[in-house]
């Protein structure tokens, strides 16, 4: 009930089949369900438990690659879609973010704050 049209939900804290961070209602309301890999679907309790409780989840899952492709992305067709991206943590993604954070912090005058957007803009609080 807290999700508004266009909301983005990114549960990333658990990846056990018997644990979840979002309830079945949240998963059911999401117009777009995205995962990193097929392994994510097998491990994600958020999706597995919702499938068991309300059904229709597994058939609606798409991959992150499809979600990011503007020509194929369901959110590009419907900006009011509620999107849920379930991440179970992929080591190379964590490493890529760590490298980006280190590089940006190393060249910044204030290494405690930096912008991940790639746009050179003043820092804001």
N, C-alpha and C positions, 0 to 999 in steps of 0.2 A: 504493500500500500504506500510505501515511501517513494517508489520509483515513478518518475514522471516520463513522458514521452521523450525519447532521445537519450535516456540515461544509459550510462556505461558502468557495468559491474565487473570487477576484476578480482575474484577470490584467488589468493595465491598461497595461503598459509598451510593448507593440509593437502595431502595426496594419498590418503588411505581410503579404501573402499567403504569403511565403516565410520567415517567421520566427514563432516561437512561444515562449510562456513555460511552457506546460504540455504534457505529452505526450499522445499519443492515448489511452493507458489512462485518464488522468484524465478526459478528455472523455467517453470511453465509459462510465465508471463513474458519471458525473453523471446523476442522475435528472432534474434540471432544468437546462436550458441556456437562459440568458436573454441577450438583447442589447438595446442601446438602440434601434437602428433597423435597417432592412433593409440600409443601407450597412455597418453593422458586420459583418454576415454576409459580405458581399462582400470586406471588407478583412481580416478576422481570420484570420491564418495558423493560430492555435490550432485554429479550427474547420475551416477549409479543408483543412489537412493531415490532421487526424483523419478527416475525411470521405473523403479519398483512401485513407487507410491502413486504416480499420476500417469505414467506411460508417455509414449510419444516423444521422448527426449532423444534417444539414440539416432533416430531417423532424421532429426533436424540439425545435427551437429555438422559444422563446416570447419575447415582448417584456417589457421592464422593467415597462411598465404592467400587463400581465397578472400578472406576478409580485407586484406590490405590491397588487393587488386581492384582499382576503381571500376574496371569494366565488369567485374564479377561480384563485387561486394554488395551484399543485401542492404547495407547501411547507405550506400550511394544511391540506391533506388528509393529508400525510405528513411529520411533523416530523423523521423520520429520513432524509429525502431529501438526497442530496448535491447541492448547488446550485452551478453555475458561472455567474457573470455576467461576460461579456466586454464590457469597455468600451474603445472606441477613442478616447475623449476627445471630449466635446462641449463647445465653448467656453462656451455659456450655463451648463452645469452647473459648470464650473470657476469662472466668474464668480460664480455664486450661492454657492458654497462660500467664495470669497474675501471676498465681502460679509459673509457670516455670521461668518467668522473675524474680520474687522476690527471688526464691530459688537460681538461678544462680548469681544474683546480690549480695545476702547476703554472699555468700562464696567467691566471687571474691575480689581480692585486689583493683581493680578499679571498683566500682559498676556501673559506667556509661557505661561500655562496657563489653559485654559478648557474648558468642557464643551459638546460638540456635541449632546448628547442633548435639549436643550430643557427638561430638568428642573433646577430649582434645587436643587443639592446641593453639599456641600462637595467641593473638589478632592481627589483622591487621587493619590498617586504612582504 
